[in-house]
Amino acid sequence: MAQDNKNKKPDSKKPRPNYYWIYAAIILLFFGIQIFGGGSWSQPAKTNQAKFEEFLKNGDVEKVDVINKKIAKVYLTQEAKQKEIHSTKDNAPAFLTPGPNDPDYQFEFGDLQLFQKDFQEIKAENDLTTTLNFDTDNNYWGDILMGILPFVIIIAIWIFIMRKMSSGAGGGAGGQLFNIGKSKAKLFDERTDVKTSFKDVAGLEGAKEEVQEIVDFLKQPEKYTSLGGKIPKGALLVGPPGTGKTLLAKAVAGEAQVPFFSLSGSDFVEMFVGVGASRVRDLFKQAKDKAPAIIFIDEIDAIGRARGKNNFSGSNDERENTLNQLLTEMDGFGTNTNVIVLAATNRADVLDKALMRAGRFDRQIYVDLPDVRERKEIFEVHLRPIKKDDDLDTDFLSKQTPGFSGADIANVCNEAALIAARNGKKSVGRQDFLDAVDRIVGGLEKKNKIMTMDEKRAIAFHEAGHATVSWMLEHAAPLVKVTIVPRGQSLGAAWYLPEERLIIHPEQMLDEMCAALGGRAAEKVIFNRISTGALSDLEKVTKQARAMVTIYGLNDKIGNLTYYDSSGQNEYNFSKPYSEKTAELIDKEISALIESQYQRAVKLLEDNKDKLTELANVLLEKEVIFKDNLQKIFGDRPFEKPEEATKVATD
């Protein structure tokens, strides 16, 4: 790194001359020559034809020169100049007053023949000796200027365009026609702009350990190259949206103290042919000039999607040309040293295999959703600027937000602060965070929604059915709260705290399906009729059953087979990867799975019909019930572990 800095040429600090002043001076010179090129700066007094005729009748005029058949210049006699009427004709400075050979007056007349006729008549009537002369005044400099001015303007415009093309300035890269092939990457200077470090990134311990090596490569490359190793070309950050991939890349740049080029994959896409490849070349050229440096391409799937064999879009696919140029720059003949490419995507399955190979993206770093411990750290980061209650427990908040990403947690903290401010509180408390979670998960509360008593009772039994079945099943998620207050598009909701599992067994999936069907089963048991209120439950259950049969191989009749394609190529196939007979069998098994769990839920509710009714009545009365209400009616869960009782905090 030190050697590279020595080889760099010092930047030239000499001021560049401003040629615009020279252009302005030339233009002013031309105008000056045109204006003052006539010789004397003196200007005769202005008059009109009526006063001139009066002067002519009085015998004050010695001669008249007609210039260009439209301007009359009047010369007075020596006696007339002594008259008071002519001595006060002008108060101009001395150097602007007419000389002895300059005209005393001038005026512009209309028709030459009429002027000449009037002059001759007055001269004859008064027996004057005044002479009338005709002359032509040629402004050679003005004619020359008007002749060459169009050429000067054309040359000036041409020089201006050439300067813009060579410098690439004005409006940013891509902002003008001649900058269309320039890179749109934003450069963050390591001394001023990049201030994010690993301390600002909560959680993501595994991912931070992976990228720490990249930081070490950039800080101390000799440590690795001295042993014959090569610095990695790139690292791909993969994970769900909102998990902190972009933030992690910024932290890498801040820790490594190197220039950081940031742009999105869509910045390479343009309607002009060849622009994407040109921008890739320009980006790597800039990064190589500032090496060691980091290039961060967010959402790289915009240009890195797998290339297809059949080119339906035409013979020249712009996106594929851009990808080909990126592949060449990352690992081609002209290898860029000390330039590491970081990329982020949540769709790694659609990326081209050539882009994913070693030598281009040498390592893939999976940025997963945070677990309960990492969520606590993320809460602590986002709670710093918030005025919160002293007794607020971050452990409680982290346990109430399973499956939340870092962006979701930031949204929860902001929403809780808004709710507390709306209620006129001085600090943000625990209930504000619970309301924020409810609003984000379920939507805005709609207490003014018009609902009949029969509908409200049906909703209460539906939600009580979910709560009852989940309480009776061992592997169902523990209940947090149930409400019949409409939120978003749902008329009622039940909140659970799912256990964070890495693998799921068939018994756990079946219990979850049974709990999801508990709402419709309760309607059948109590009212002996069903409604459309179980749409979301049926959608969830159908997806789970289909996954068990076609993806995870958990069905005895289908066997240990999966029809899942991680590469995503099945989406483009017109035929299914199984026969029609197998398709019928899959449909039957999915239907049998769902029906068996529905009957299981009906049986559970029929055995506990009195407790179901009691729970629904409590829900009708309070509109919101918690785990404590179920414990009073059903007692403790027989299969609940002692430590699980403290895992879920209730209100």
N, C-alpha and C positions, 0 to 999 in steps of 0.2 A: 504493500500500500504506500509506504514511504517512497519507494523507488518510482512508482507511478507519478507521485506528486512532483518528484524532481524532474521527470521528463516532460512535464507539462510546460508549455511556453507561457511566459508571463503575459497577462492581459495588457493590451495597449491602453494607456490612460490618456493619450493625447486627444485634445478636443478636436472634433471633426469640424471643418469649415462649413458655414451655413451659406449655401449658394443662393438662397432666396433673396438675400440682400443685394447680391450682384444683379440678379434679374430685375429687381425693383429699380436699381440705379440706372440700368440701361433703358428701361421703359420711361423713366422720368427724363432722361437725356433726350430721347426722341421727342417727347412732348414739349420740352423746353425749346428745342430747335424749331419745332413747328410754330410755337407761339411767338418766340422772340427772334426768329430767323429773319424777320423783315428789316432789321437794322436798328433804328432808333426805338427806344422804349417809350417815347412820348406819344401821347394820344390826343388828337384834336378834340375840341369841345363838341358835344352833341347838339344838334339843332333839328329843325324840320323844314319842309319845303315852303311853308307860309312865311316864316321868319326870314328864310333865305331870299325870297322874292322882295321882302321889305328892305333887306340890306342892299339888294341889287338896285332897287328904285332910288335909294339914297346915294348911290354911287360909291358904296364902300367896298365893292368886290373888284379885285384886280383881275382874277382869272378863276376858272372852275375846271377841275379835272374830273372827268367821268371815268370811274374805274370799273371794268368788267360789266359796263352797261347797267349798273344798279346802284353804285355808290358815288356820291358827288363830294369832292373835297374842295373846300372853299378857301381861297387865299385873299386876304384883305389888303387894301392899300395902306401905305405908311401913315397917311392922315387918319384913316379909319381906326387904326390900332391905338391912336391916342385918345379916341373917344371913350367916355366913361362906360357906355353900354357894352363895349368890347373889352375893356380892361378888367372888368369884374366877371368875366364869363367863366372863370375856373379858379377854384381855391386849391388846386392840387399842389404837391411839393414842387420845388424849383426844378428838380431833375426830371420831372414828368411833364413840365410845361413845354409847348411847342417851340422849336428853334426858329431862327429867321427864315429858313428855307422849308419849314414844315407847314402844312395847312393849318388854318385857324379853326375851321369848322368842318364837320362832315355830317352827312345825313344820307338816308336811303330813300330813294323814290320808287314809284311804281312803274309806270309806262315810260319808256325812253322817248318815244316820239312826242308824247304830250309834254314831257318836261322840256324837250328841245324847242318845241313850238312856243311854250310860255316864255322861255328864256329869250328867244329871238324877238318876240313881241315887246317885252319890257325893254330890251336893249334898244330897239328902234324908237319906241315912244320917248325914251329919256336920253337918246343920243349918247349911248355909252360906248366905251372902248373895251369893255370886258370881253375876254376871249374864252372860248369853250373848247377844251381839248378832250380827246378820247384816248384812253390807255388801258392796257391789260396787265394785271398784277399776277405773276406766276409764283406760287409757293412750291419751289422745287423740293425742299425737304419734306413738306407735307405730302406731296405726291409720292415721293419715294417711300415715306413711312406707310401710307395707305396701301402701297403696292406690296411691301414685304411683310406687313402685319399678319395676314393670314398664314404665311409660311412660318413666321415666328411662333404663332399660337400652336400650329400643328407640331412643330419640333418640340415645343415645351411640353405638350401633352404626351408625346412619345417618350421623352426623357423621364417624365413623372411615372409613366407606366413601367418603364424598364427598371427604375429604382425600386418600385414596389415589388416587382417580380424577383429582383435579386436579394432584397432585404427581408421580404416576408413580413413587413411591419404593417400596422394599421388594422385594427379591428380584431386581432387575434387570428390564430391559425384556423383556416376553413371559413372565416367570416367573409372573405372576398373571393372573387373568381380565381385569382392567381395563387391563393393560399389553400385551395381546396384539397391539395395533396399533403398538406402539413399535418403533423400529429396534433391531436386535441388534448394531449396529456397535460395535466396540471402538475407543475413542479413544486414540491414542498421542500424548502431549504432546510437542511439539517440543523442549522443554527438558530433559525427564527420560527419556522412554521411547524415543524414536527416536534411537539412537546408531549405526546402520549408515550407512556412507558408501560411496562408490564404491571406496575403497581396500580394503574388505572383500569386494568382488565381483571375483573373478579371472576373466580371460577376458572374453567378451562385449563385445569392444571396439566392434563395430559398433552393438550395442544401446545401449551406454552413451553413444555419441555422439548417438544419436537422443533419448534421454531427457534428455540434458544440456540440450537446448533447453527442455524443460519446467521444469527447475530454474531456468534463466535467466528464464523467463516469470514464475515466482512470486517470484523475488528482485528483479527489476527490470522490473516490467510497463510503467513509463512509457517505457522504451527502445523498446518495440515499439508501444505504443498511440499514442505521439506521432507516428508516421509513418502512422497510420491503420489499423494492423494490429489484429487481434483475437486474444486469447489462445485457444489451442485448447481445445475442450470436453473431449476425451478422447483417450486412446491405448490401443490394444489390443495386449497382449503375447501373441504366438502362438508356440508351439513345443512340442516333445515333452516328456513328463513328466520332471521332475528337472533341467531345464536352468537353473533359477535365475530364473524369472519373478517369483515372490513376493519373493525376495531383492532383485531389481532394483527392485521397487516400494518396498520398505523403504528402499533406498539413496536413492531419489529424495526420499522424505520427510525422511530424515536430512540430505541435502545442502541441501534447500530451506528447512529449519527452519520448517515449517508444521505445523498439526494434521493428523493422518493417521487417517482412518476406515477400518478394515479389517473386512471381513466376507466371507462366502462366498455364492455364488448360492443355495445351498439354505436360507440363513437367511430368505429371503423366502417360502419355501414353507410353507404351513400348511394344516390341514384346514378352517379357517374361511374363509368366503367374504369377500373384500374385504380380508383381512389383508395380503397381499403388496403391494397398491397403497398401503395405509396406511403400511406400513413404508418404502416408497420415498419417500413424501411426508415422513415424519418424518426420514429420513436426510438428504435434501437440505435440509430446514429447519435441522437441526443444523449441517450443513456451511456453509450460508449465514451463519448466526450467527457462525461462527468464521472466515469467509473472510479471507484466502486460505487454502484448505484442499485436501486431496487425499482423494478417495474411492477406495478400492481394493476391487474386487469380484473375488474369486477364483472360478474355475470359473463364469464368467458364462453358460456354455451351459445351466446348470440353469434359467434363466429366459429366456434370449435365443434359444432355439431358434426356427427359422423357423415362422411361423404357417401352418397349413394351411387350405385352402379348405373342406374338409369337416370339420366339427366333430363327431367321433364321440363325444366325451366329454360332450356335452350343450350346452344353449343358453348356458351361462355358464361359460367355461373360465377357471379362476382363474389359471393360468400366463399366458395371453394378456392378462388384465387387468393383471397385474403388469408384463408387458413394455410394454403400452400406457402405463402410468403412467411407466415408466422413459424411454420415448421422449419423453414430454411434458416431463418434468423436464430432460432433457438438451438439448432444443432445441424449446421450445414458446413460447407467448406470455409466460409468466413465466420469462424466462431467468435462470439463476443466474450471477452474475458472480464471477470469481475462484475458481471451484470446478472443479477438473480431475478427471475420472474416469479412473482407470487400471483396466483389466480384464485378466484373464489367462484363457487357455483353450488347450487342446491340440486343440480341435475347432472351428476357425473356420469350417469348411465347412458346419456345421449352423446357424450363426447367421442371424438374420433380416436381410434386405437393408436394411430401414429402420434397423436398429441400426448397420449398417456404413457408412452413407453419411457423406459429409463434413458437418460441422456437429454430428455426434454423436461418433463416433470418427474424428477427422480424420486420424489416421495409424495404420498397423499396423506394429508392430515385431516382426520375426521373430527369435526367440531360438533359434538352431540348436544342434545338438550341438557341443561344442568340438572344434577341430582339435588337432593334436599340440602346437602351441605353447601354446594355451590350456589344454590338459590339464596341461602342465608348471606353469603358474601356479596352477591349481587344486590340484595336488598340494602345491605349496609352502605354500599357505594351510592345508590340512588336516594337513600334517606338522608345523606349529609346535608343537602340544602333545604330540607323540609323541617319545619318546626313541629316536632312530634311530641307526644306525651312521654313522660319519663318512664312510665311502666310498660311501654310498647315492647313486645317480645318479638324479635326477629325470627326465633325458632318457630313460633306459632305461625307467622306469616309464610315462612318457607314451606311449612307442612300443608298450608291451605292452598298452595299454588302448584299442584303436580302437573307436569307437562308444560309448564310455562317456559318460554324462552327469555333471554335477557331483555329483548325489546318488549315483551309482554309485561315483565316485572317493572320496567321503567314506566310503562303505561299505567300499571296499577298504582304506583306511587303518585304519579301526576293526577290521576283520577281521584284518588283519596284526598289529595290536597284541595282539589276543586270542590269535592263534596263537603269537606269541612268548612271551606270558605262560604259555600252556599248556605250552610246552616248557621253561619255567624260564629263559628268557634275560633278560639285563639290558637289552638294547636290541633294536630291531626292525631286521632285516636284509633283504637283497635277496631271499633265498629265502622269507622270510615273506610278502613281497608277492606273489611268484609263486604261492605256495600259496593266498593269499587270492583272487587272480584266478581260479585254477583252481576254487576252491570256489564262487565267485559265478557263474561261467559254467557249470560242469559239475555242481555240487552237491557234497554231502558224500561223501568217499571211503569206500568200503565194502570193506575188505580181507578181511573175514570172510565175504563172500558165497560160498556153496557153488557150485562150478562144476566140471564134469567136464573131463578133459584134452582130449576132443574139442571141447567147447564153447570152451575157452580157445584151442585151436589155430585154430578157425574165426574167433574174434574177432581173433586176431593177424593172420591173413591178410587179414581184412576191413579192418582199420586200415592194414595195410601196403599194401593196394591203393590206398586214398585217398592215402597218402604218395607212392607211386610215380607215380601218374597226375599228381598236382599238381606233382611234380618235373619231369615230362617236358613239361608244357604251359607255353607262354610266358606266358599271361595268368592262369594260376591263382595264387591267393594263396600266398606263400611259407610254408613249414612252420615252426612254432616247436617243437612237441613232439607226440609220439604216446604214448598210454598204453592199456593193456588193464586197468587197475585200474578196477573199476566205480565210477561216480559218479552219484548221483541215480538216475534211471531208465535211464541208458545203461550198457551193459556195457563200452564202450570209447569213447575220444574222441581226436580229432586237433585240435590248436590251430594256427590259421593267423593270419598277420598281413596282413589285407587292405589293399590299397592304397586310400588315401582319394581316391576319384575323384568329380568333379562330374558327369560324364556317362559313360555306359557304352556301348561299341560291341557289336554282335552277337557279334564274335569273343570278346570277354571273357566274355559271358554263356554262350556255348557251352562255353568252356574250364571255367568254373565248374561247369556241369552235368555235364560229362564227369568232372571230379574227384570230384563228389559221387556219381556212379555207379561210381566205381572200386572201392568196397567190394564191391558185389554182383558186379561183373565179376570180381574176384579169387576169390570163392567159386566162380563158374562155371568159371574157368580151372583152379583147383587141384583142386576137389572134384567138378566137373561136376554140381553141384547148388546151389540157392540156398535162403536161409532168410528168416525174418521180421525179421532184424536190421537190414534196410535201410529200415525204415518212415520214420524221420525224413529219410533221404536222398531217398526217393521223394516225400515231401511237399514238400520244398524244391524239387526239380527240377520237379515238376508246377506249382507256383506260378510258377516262373521261365518255364517254357514257355508257360503260359497268359498271363502278362504280355507276353511277346514277341509273341504272336499277337493278343490282344484289346485290349491297352492301348497298347503302344509302336509298333504298326504295323510290325514287323520281319519280317513274313512275306510272301513274294512272292505267294502265291495269294490271301490275304485282301486284301493291298494296303495302301495308306496310310490305314487306317481305325482308329479307336479306339472302343471301347464303354465307355470309362471316363467316369463322370459326377462331376465334382468337387463338385457341389452335393449329392450323395447322394440325389437324388430317385428314382434307379432302385431303391433299396431298397424303396420303397413301391409300385412297379409290379408288377402281377400277370403281365405279359407281358415277354418278353425284347426287347431293342432290335434283334433280328435274326430272320430267318426260320428255319424248321426246316432248310431246305437249308443255310443258312449255318452253323447250329449243327453239322450233321454235318461240314461242311468244317473247322470249327474243331477239332472233336474229332480228326479225322484228322490235321490238321497238328500238333497238340500231341503226339499219339502218335508221329508220324513224327520229330519233333524229338528226343523222348526216346530213341526206339529207335536213331536214328542215333548219338547220343552214347554210348549203351550199347555199341554195336558198336565204336565208336572206342576206348572204354576197354578192351574185350576184346582188341582188336588190339594196343594198346600193351602190355598185360600179357603177352600170349603172346610178343611179341618180347623181353620182359625177364623171362621166367619165372624164370630162375636167380637174378637179382638180387632179384626179389620174394621168393623162397623164403629167400634169405640174410637179407633184412631182417626177415622174419617170425620167423626163428629167433632173431635178435638181440633182437627185441621179446619173444619168449617167455622168453628168458633174463633180460633186464633189466627187463621190464614197462613201462619208460619209456625212450623214445629221443628224441634231439634232432637238430637240423640236422646236427651233426657226423657222426652215424652214417650219414646219407644221403650226405654228401660222400665218406665212405670207400668206400661201395659203388658209387655212381653217378658220382662225380666232380663237378666244378662244373657248374652249369647253363650250357649254351652261350649262352643268350640273356640271362643275368643281367648287368645293368650293373655297372660297378665300384663305383659309389656305393651300389648296393643291397646289396652284401655287408656294408657297415657299418651299414645301416639296421636290421637285425634282430639284436639281441644275443641270444646263446644262453647256456645255463648249462653 
